[in-house]
Amino acid sequence: MIPVNEDSLPWPEKHRPTSLKFIVGNSDTIDMLKKWVLSWNKGVPDKRAVLLIGPPGTGKTATIGALSHDLNMELVEFNSSDKRNKDSIETLVWRAASQQTLDGRSRIILLDEVDGLSGTSDRGGVGAIQKIIKETVHPIMMTANDPESPRLKDLFKICQVFTFEPIDINEIIQVLTKIVRLNKAEVSEDVINQIAENSAGDLRAAISDLETYVKRGVVSESIESVTRDVRRGTEETLSRLFMTNDSGFARRVLSESELDHDMLVLWLEENLHLHLLSPKELDQGFEALSLADLTLGRIMLNQNWKLLSYLYDFIALGVIGSRTETPYRKISYSRPTWPLLVWQGNKSRDKRSDILSALASLTGVSKRRVMQTHFDTITEIIGIRPGLIKDYASWLNVEKTSLKKQSNR
């Protein structure tokens, strides 16, 4: 059971796990992390620090706190609100890392959100951390959200890296259901499921949304007002895809991505070899990608969007599931060079393409389809009633001049 603390605390803090038995998700990673901490009992390990990488709300900081509690270790935390420049790290963190505890217990030093070190106030911080890691007599544990952060480049070389993946939706539902019961709140199963679904694997965000829902006293019809719509760009889509071995999570990443399906295939084709290094992985990965491309072609040819589920399966199960030997590593992705990308780049600069893209997004069908159905109708209407051009431009979020040019063609 998740312990309940002070009622005045925000729910994510009120229900923060105090033991590893209350942590959900990433169980294998947490077991390996615990073994690393326990290895200090036999002597200082080769890697004196670990770096916990993963999106917000996946339990990185909570795991460290629960681990220190279970092992009866002192936890000294330096979070992102602390001043973490070179001088403060060399004094405060160095003192904690080099001195023994007063009561003889072991100590864990936590540096939270080290990818947030930036700007003049944190200048020299990463370099100071590196020096301390080389000489610390206590385990140093760091967390970061963004594996692509340039601040982490040097830390990757000297730390053991543990990847935390987003929490499974069913586990989030279980946690939210317990919290509802502990707080004696009345929340329907449908609302809990929707909050969990919209959290994108961020348990802390889901708990916060649940608290907002309960305390606002909103009805189920207005649940959208307290939930989030996550859309992810190219770099984040690719890194989150290849970071996981969970096909269910990979499918969620695909559904949250801002990439068009054809662009997704192009980006995967260009960068697949960076994550799949063995001949077996490459063979399976490109075979699955070719099937995904074939499925996409059939979807576009016949507008049979029921096949979209198969497209996701070929990518999530086939392409991503092919990485069975190569460990995940931070990658700088290359932009696709396939001729179709050049053609699309030229087309995107065309005013008509902007209109077609907007129509396709609003109607949920392809650009080719809206060209055949909606586009000519709209231009005909504007030609008959020019006064409507402002309304259509606002609806499509395009410049009025672009619609005016199209209607005069």
C-alpha positions as CSV (number, residue, x, y, z in Angstrom):
1,M,0.0,0.0,0.0
2,I,1.3,3.5,-0.9
3,P,1.8,5.4,2.4
4,V,-0.1,8.6,3.0
5,N,1.8,11.5,4.5
6,E,0.7,15.1,5.3
7,D,-2.6,16.2,3.8
8,S,-1.2,19.6,2.9
9,L,1.4,18.2,0.5
10,P,0.8,17.9,-3.2
11,W,-0.3,14.4,-4.0
12,P,2.9,13.4,-5.9
13,E,4.8,14.2,-2.7
14,K,2.1,12.9,-0.4
15,H,2.3,9.5,-2.1
16,R,6.0,9.4,-2.8
17,P,7.1,5.8,-2.2
18,T,9.2,5.3,0.9
19,S,10.3,1.8,-0.1
20,L,11.3,-0.1,-3.2
21,K,8.3,-2.3,-2.8
22,F,6.0,0.6,-3.6
23,I,7.9,1.6,-6.8
24,V,6.2,0.5,-10.0
25,G,7.9,-0.1,-13.4
26,N,11.6,-0.6,-14.4
27,S,12.0,-3.5,-11.9
28,D,15.0,-5.1,-13.7
29,T,16.8,-1.7,-13.9
30,I,16.1,-1.1,-10.2
31,D,17.4,-4.5,-9.2
32,M,20.7,-3.8,-11.1
33,L,20.9,-0.4,-9.5
34,K,20.5,-2.0,-6.0
35,K,23.3,-4.5,-6.8
36,W,25.6,-1.6,-7.8
37,V,25.0,0.1,-4.4
38,L,25.5,-3.1,-2.5
39,S,28.7,-3.7,-4.3
40,W,30.3,-0.8,-2.4
41,N,30.2,-3.1,0.7
42,K,33.0,-5.1,-1.0
43,G,35.1,-2.1,-2.0
44,V,34.9,0.9,-4.4
45,P,33.7,-0.3,-7.8
46,D,35.2,0.6,-11.1
47,K,32.4,3.1,-11.8
48,R,31.9,5.3,-8.7
49,A,28.8,7.0,-10.1
50,V,25.7,6.1,-11.9
51,L,23.5,8.1,-14.3
52,L,19.8,7.4,-14.3
53,I,18.4,8.5,-17.7
54,G,14.7,8.7,-18.5
55,P,11.7,10.9,-19.0
56,P,10.1,12.8,-16.1
57,G,7.8,10.8,-13.8
58,T,9.5,7.4,-14.4
59,G,10.7,7.0,-10.8
60,K,14.4,7.9,-11.0
61,T,14.5,10.2,-8.0
62,A,11.9,8.2,-6.1
63,T,13.9,5.0,-6.6
64,I,17.0,6.6,-5.1
65,G,15.1,7.8,-2.1
66,A,13.4,4.5,-1.5
67,L,16.7,2.6,-2.0
68,S,18.4,4.7,0.7
69,H,15.5,4.1,3.1
70,D,15.5,0.3,2.5
71,L,19.3,0.0,2.9
72,N,19.4,2.5,5.9
73,M,21.8,4.8,4.1
74,E,22.1,8.6,4.6
75,L,20.8,10.5,1.5
76,V,22.4,13.8,0.7
77,E,20.6,15.5,-2.1
78,F,21.5,18.4,-4.3
79,N,18.6,19.2,-6.6
80,S,18.1,21.6,-9.5
81,S,17.0,24.4,-7.2
82,D,20.4,24.5,-5.5
83,K,23.2,26.7,-6.8
84,R,25.5,24.1,-8.5
85,N,28.3,26.1,-10.0
86,K,32.0,25.0,-9.8
87,D,32.6,26.6,-6.3
88,S,29.6,25.2,-4.6
89,I,30.1,21.7,-6.0
90,E,33.8,21.8,-5.0
91,T,32.8,22.7,-1.4
92,L,29.4,21.2,-0.6
93,V,29.4,18.1,-2.8
94,W,33.1,17.5,-2.2
95,R,32.5,17.6,1.6
96,A,29.7,15.1,1.3
97,A,31.6,12.8,-1.1
98,S,34.9,12.7,0.8
99,Q,33.9,12.6,4.5
100,Q,32.4,9.8,6.5
101,T,29.0,10.1,8.2
102,L,28.8,10.9,11.9
103,D,26.8,7.7,12.7
104,G,29.0,5.4,10.6
105,R,26.3,4.7,8.1
106,S,26.9,4.5,4.4
107,R,25.9,7.5,2.3
108,I,24.3,8.1,-1.1
109,I,24.9,11.4,-2.8
110,L,22.1,12.4,-5.2
111,L,22.7,15.1,-7.9
112,D,19.2,15.5,-9.4
113,E,18.6,16.7,-13.0
114,V,22.3,17.2,-14.0
115,D,21.2,17.8,-17.6
116,G,19.7,21.1,-16.2
117,L,23.2,22.5,-15.6
118,S,23.4,25.4,-18.0
119,G,24.2,29.0,-18.2
120,T,26.7,31.2,-16.3
121,S,25.3,30.2,-12.9
122,D,26.3,26.6,-13.4
123,R,29.5,27.2,-15.3
124,G,32.1,24.6,-14.6
125,G,29.6,22.4,-12.8
126,V,30.1,19.3,-14.9
127,G,33.9,19.5,-14.7
128,A,33.7,19.8,-10.9
129,I,31.4,16.8,-10.7
130,Q,33.9,14.7,-12.8
131,K,36.7,15.4,-10.4
132,I,34.6,14.5,-7.4
133,I,33.5,11.2,-9.0
134,K,37.1,10.1,-9.4
135,E,37.8,10.4,-5.7
136,T,34.5,9.9,-3.9
137,V,34.3,7.4,-1.1
138,H,30.5,7.2,-1.3
139,P,28.1,6.2,-4.2
140,I,27.1,9.1,-6.4
141,M,23.8,8.9,-8.2
142,M,22.7,11.4,-10.8
143,T,19.4,11.8,-12.7
144,A,18.7,13.3,-16.1
145,N,15.7,13.6,-18.4
146,D,17.3,14.3,-21.7
147,P,19.8,11.7,-23.0
148,E,20.7,14.1,-25.8
149,S,21.9,16.9,-23.5
150,P,25.5,17.9,-24.4
151,R,26.0,18.4,-20.6
152,L,26.0,14.6,-20.3
153,K,28.6,13.8,-22.9
154,D,31.6,13.7,-20.5
155,L,29.5,12.0,-17.7
156,F,28.6,9.1,-20.0
157,K,32.3,8.2,-20.1
158,I,32.8,7.7,-16.4
159,C,29.3,6.6,-15.2
160,Q,27.3,3.4,-15.3
161,V,24.1,4.3,-17.1
162,F,20.7,3.0,-16.2
163,T,17.8,3.7,-18.4
164,F,14.3,4.3,-16.9
165,E,11.4,3.8,-19.3
166,P,7.9,5.3,-19.0
167,I,5.6,3.5,-16.7
168,D,3.2,1.0,-18.2
169,I,-0.4,2.3,-18.4
170,N,-1.8,-0.6,-16.4
171,E,0.6,0.1,-13.6
172,I,-0.3,3.7,-13.6
173,I,-4.0,2.7,-13.3
174,Q,-3.3,0.5,-10.3
175,V,-1.4,3.4,-8.5
176,L,-4.2,5.9,-9.3
177,T,-6.9,3.5,-8.1
178,K,-5.0,3.0,-4.8
179,I,-4.6,6.8,-4.3
180,V,-8.3,7.4,-5.0
181,R,-9.1,4.8,-2.3
182,L,-6.6,6.2,0.2
183,N,-8.0,9.7,-0.2
184,K,-11.6,8.5,-0.1
185,A,-12.3,10.3,-3.4
186,E,-15.0,9.4,-5.9
187,V,-13.5,9.0,-9.4
188,S,-14.9,6.7,-12.1
189,E,-12.9,4.0,-13.7
190,D,-13.2,5.7,-17.0
191,V,-11.7,8.9,-15.7
192,I,-8.8,7.0,-14.1
193,N,-8.1,5.2,-17.4
194,Q,-8.2,8.5,-19.3
195,I,-5.8,10.2,-17.0
196,A,-3.5,7.2,-17.2
197,E,-3.7,7.1,-21.0
198,N,-3.0,10.8,-21.3
199,S,0.0,10.8,-19.0
200,A,2.3,9.2,-21.6
201,G,4.0,7.0,-19.0
202,D,4.6,10.0,-16.6
203,L,3.4,8.7,-13.2
204,R,4.0,11.9,-11.4
205,A,2.0,13.9,-14.0
206,A,-0.8,11.3,-13.8
207,I,-1.0,11.7,-10.0
208,S,-0.9,15.5,-10.3
209,D,-3.7,15.4,-12.9
210,L,-5.8,13.1,-10.6
211,E,-5.3,15.6,-7.7
212,T,-6.4,18.5,-10.0
213,Y,-9.5,16.5,-11.1
214,V,-10.6,15.6,-7.6
215,K,-9.9,19.0,-6.0
216,R,-11.6,21.0,-8.8
217,G,-14.6,18.9,-8.5
218,V,-14.9,18.6,-12.3
219,V,-17.2,16.3,-14.0
220,S,-16.0,13.5,-16.3
221,E,-17.0,15.4,-19.4
222,S,-14.4,18.1,-18.6
223,I,-11.6,15.8,-17.9
224,E,-9.7,17.2,-20.9
225,S,-9.2,20.4,-19.0
226,V,-6.8,18.7,-16.6
227,T,-5.0,16.2,-18.9
228,R,-2.2,16.7,-21.3
229,D,-1.7,16.2,-25.0
230,V,1.9,15.1,-25.6
231,R,3.3,15.5,-29.1
232,R,6.9,14.6,-29.7
233,G,9.4,15.8,-32.3
234,T,11.8,13.8,-34.5
235,E,14.8,13.5,-32.2
236,E,12.7,12.6,-29.2
237,T,10.6,10.1,-31.2
238,L,13.6,8.3,-32.4
239,S,15.5,8.3,-29.1
240,R,12.5,7.1,-27.1
241,L,11.8,4.4,-29.7
242,F,15.2,2.9,-29.6
243,M,15.6,3.4,-25.8
244,T,12.9,0.8,-25.2
245,N,12.4,-2.9,-25.7
246,D,8.7,-2.7,-24.8
247,S,6.5,-3.0,-27.9
248,G,3.6,-1.4,-26.1
249,F,5.5,1.6,-25.1
250,A,7.0,1.9,-28.6
251,R,3.5,2.0,-30.1
252,R,2.6,4.8,-27.7
253,V,5.7,6.7,-28.8
254,L,4.5,6.3,-32.4
255,S,1.1,7.5,-31.7
256,E,2.5,10.6,-29.9
257,S,4.9,11.6,-32.6
258,E,4.5,14.7,-34.7
259,L,6.2,12.9,-37.7
260,D,4.0,12.0,-40.7
261,H,4.1,8.2,-41.3
262,D,6.1,8.5,-44.5
263,M,8.6,10.8,-42.8
264,L,8.9,8.3,-39.9
265,V,9.8,5.6,-42.3
266,L,12.4,7.8,-44.0
267,W,14.0,8.8,-40.7
268,L,14.1,5.1,-39.6
269,E,15.7,4.0,-42.9
270,E,18.4,6.7,-42.6
271,N,19.3,6.0,-38.9
272,L,18.5,2.3,-38.3
273,H,22.1,1.2,-38.7
274,L,23.1,3.5,-35.8
275,H,21.2,1.4,-33.3
276,L,21.2,-2.0,-34.9
277,L,24.9,-3.0,-35.3
278,S,25.0,-6.8,-35.7
279,P,24.2,-8.4,-39.1
280,K,21.3,-10.3,-37.6
281,E,19.8,-7.1,-36.1
282,L,20.2,-5.2,-39.4
283,D,18.6,-8.0,-41.4
284,Q,15.6,-8.2,-39.1
285,G,15.2,-4.5,-38.7
286,F,15.3,-3.6,-42.4
287,E,13.0,-6.5,-43.3
288,A,10.4,-5.2,-40.8
289,L,10.9,-1.7,-42.1
290,S,10.3,-2.8,-45.6
291,L,7.1,-4.4,-44.5
292,A,6.1,-1.2,-42.8
293,D,6.8,0.8,-45.9
294,L,4.8,-1.7,-48.0
295,T,1.9,-1.4,-45.6
296,L,2.0,2.4,-45.7
297,G,1.9,2.3,-49.5
298,R,-1.3,0.2,-49.4
299,I,-2.8,2.6,-46.8
300,M,-2.1,5.6,-49.1
301,L,-3.2,3.8,-52.3
302,N,-6.6,2.6,-51.0
303,Q,-7.1,5.0,-48.0
304,N,-7.4,1.9,-45.9
305,W,-6.5,3.3,-42.5
306,K,-7.5,0.1,-40.7
307,L,-4.0,-1.1,-41.8
308,L,-2.4,1.6,-39.6
309,S,-2.3,-0.9,-36.7
310,Y,-0.1,-3.3,-38.8
311,L,2.2,-0.4,-39.7
312,Y,2.7,0.3,-35.9
313,D,3.3,-3.4,-35.3
314,F,5.9,-3.8,-38.0
315,I,7.8,-0.8,-36.5
316,A,7.2,-1.5,-32.7
317,L,7.6,-5.3,-32.8
318,G,9.8,-5.7,-35.9
319,V,12.1,-2.7,-36.2
320,I,12.5,-1.8,-32.5
321,G,12.2,-5.4,-31.4
322,S,15.2,-6.3,-33.6
323,R,17.6,-4.6,-31.2
324,T,18.5,-7.7,-29.1
325,E,22.3,-7.4,-28.9
326,T,23.3,-3.8,-29.3
327,P,23.0,-1.7,-26.1
328,Y,21.1,1.6,-26.4
329,R,23.5,4.6,-26.8
330,K,23.1,8.3,-27.4
331,I,23.0,9.1,-31.1
332,S,23.1,12.2,-33.3
333,Y,20.5,11.4,-35.9
334,S,21.0,12.2,-39.6
335,R,18.3,13.9,-41.7
336,P,17.0,11.6,-44.5
337,T,18.6,12.1,-47.9
338,W,16.1,10.1,-49.9
339,P,14.8,12.1,-53.0
340,L,11.3,12.0,-51.6
341,L,12.5,14.2,-48.8
342,V,13.7,16.8,-51.3
343,W,10.4,16.6,-53.1
344,Q,8.5,17.1,-49.9
345,G,10.8,19.9,-48.8
346,N,10.0,21.8,-52.0
347,K,6.4,21.0,-51.8
348,S,6.2,22.2,-48.2
349,R,7.2,25.7,-49.3
350,D,4.3,25.8,-51.7
351,K,1.3,27.7,-50.3
352,R,-1.0,25.0,-51.6
353,S,0.9,22.4,-49.7
354,D,0.3,24.3,-46.5
355,I,-3.4,24.4,-47.1
356,L,-3.5,20.7,-47.9
357,S,-1.5,19.8,-44.8
358,A,-3.9,21.8,-42.6
359,L,-6.9,20.2,-44.2
360,A,-5.4,16.7,-43.9
361,S,-4.7,17.4,-40.2
362,L,-8.2,18.7,-39.5
363,T,-10.1,16.0,-41.4
364,G,-7.9,13.0,-40.5
365,V,-7.3,11.9,-44.1
366,S,-4.3,12.2,-46.5
367,K,-3.3,15.3,-48.5
368,R,-4.2,13.3,-51.7
369,R,-7.7,12.7,-50.4
370,V,-8.4,16.3,-49.4
371,M,-7.0,17.4,-52.7
372,Q,-9.7,15.3,-54.4
373,T,-12.6,16.3,-52.0
374,H,-12.2,19.4,-49.8
375,F,-9.7,21.6,-51.6
376,D,-11.6,22.3,-54.8
377,T,-14.8,22.8,-52.9
378,I,-13.3,25.4,-50.6
379,T,-11.7,27.3,-53.4
380,E,-15.0,27.3,-55.3
381,I,-16.8,28.7,-52.2
382,I,-14.3,31.4,-51.8
383,G,-14.6,32.3,-55.4
384,I,-18.3,32.7,-55.0
385,R,-18.2,34.4,-51.6
386,P,-14.8,36.1,-51.1
387,G,-15.9,37.4,-47.8
388,L,-15.4,33.9,-46.3
389,I,-11.7,33.9,-47.0
390,K,-10.9,35.3,-43.5
391,D,-13.0,32.5,-41.8
392,Y,-11.3,29.8,-43.8
393,A,-7.8,31.2,-43.2
394,S,-8.5,31.3,-39.5
395,W,-9.9,27.7,-39.5
396,L,-6.9,26.4,-41.5
397,N,-4.3,28.6,-39.7
398,V,-2.9,29.9,-43.0
399,E,-2.3,33.3,-44.5
400,K,-5.3,34.9,-46.3
401,T,-3.1,35.6,-49.3
402,S,-2.4,31.9,-49.9
403,L,-6.1,31.2,-50.1
404,K,-6.6,34.2,-52.3
405,K,-4.0,33.0,-54.8
406,Q,-5.5,29.5,-54.9
407,S,-9.0,30.8,-55.5
408,N,-7.8,32.9,-58.4
409,R,-5.9,30.2,-60.2
